[in-house]
Amino acid sequence: MSKDPIQTYRAALWPLPLHTQTQKKKMRRLGVEIEFAGLEITPIAELIQEHFGGEIDRVSDYESFVRNTPLGDFGVELDFAYLKKLGREKDPDLEVDDLDNLTEGVLALVAKRLVPCEIVSPPLPMNEVWRLKSLITDLRGIGAKGTKHAIAYAFGLQFNPEMPDLKAETILAYLRAFLAMFEWLRARSKIDLIRRVTPYIDPFEKDYIKLIMADDYAPDMDQLIDDYLKYNPTRNRALDMLPLFAHIDEDRVHAAVTDDRIKSRPTLHYRLPNCQIDEPEWGLIRPWRDWLQIEALACDASRLDEVCKSYRKYLQNPAGALFEDWAAASTRWLLPELL
């Protein structure tokens, strides 16, 4: 990549987690997935190529890759599930098993509606993620539309942060930090009305949260995975642990969850509720800083113990607890430098 001093300066401004390396002493990576509408596949792929180089590999009208960029391969695709939904709306008896079976009428309908499109980045070194900023700005410039433009579909943003290590106690700390601060994260997201009507995720069950937060809960890896699968045999969680647990013990996960969309990888899968790509002030930096609050809390045992203790009291009696508004109360455990 460029050694331009301004680029170097910009890179230095991008915040990083406390632990930047894996156990193999390599920079941790982050995968980013961005959903939006208003653009066709080809100009999106061309814009990625303009920013990062590489070669465009056009798989179909609905899927392309930009391969061999210095950062890795980018994917661009239309939302297959949503296309099938459109097809069935037009003809309820239509069996749409693959994109080739979509009728010409459905494709015409696609052109008139805002169909979700997704960019899937390669796993980026965390100190290189800032490079996506200019791509997002230019996507906005050529007409990318976010959640507020969709009548019945809310676009999301997803982070896939690589774990610093795969120890059970580390994973548990991340889970506890996330669950303790989830109400704050929700408040920060200012969830769009569409998301409130048709939630993008199901919440973690209260019984599972209480289990994870219990002071004497100190599972080994097998128990940590089994407990998660017992309460969460689904990808439909704001912090989806299935990819990480499949990476650690694939047979155990697939014995409990039959979903071929689970991709084994040493990362968490954090699903944010909104993508406001068409709003000039929107970008990755704020949700990334919010995620770094979780990282910092997970790595600070004393602060994590404090917030978990208070959260346990809140869960036991939310109406009579000291903190009735947990989203607001939990801010005392945040790092102000990341706000």
Order of alpha helices (4+ residues) and beta strands (2+ residues): alpha-beta-alpha-beta-beta-beta-alpha-alpha-beta-beta-alpha-beta-alpha-alpha-alpha-alpha-beta-alpha-alpha-beta-alpha-alpha-alpha
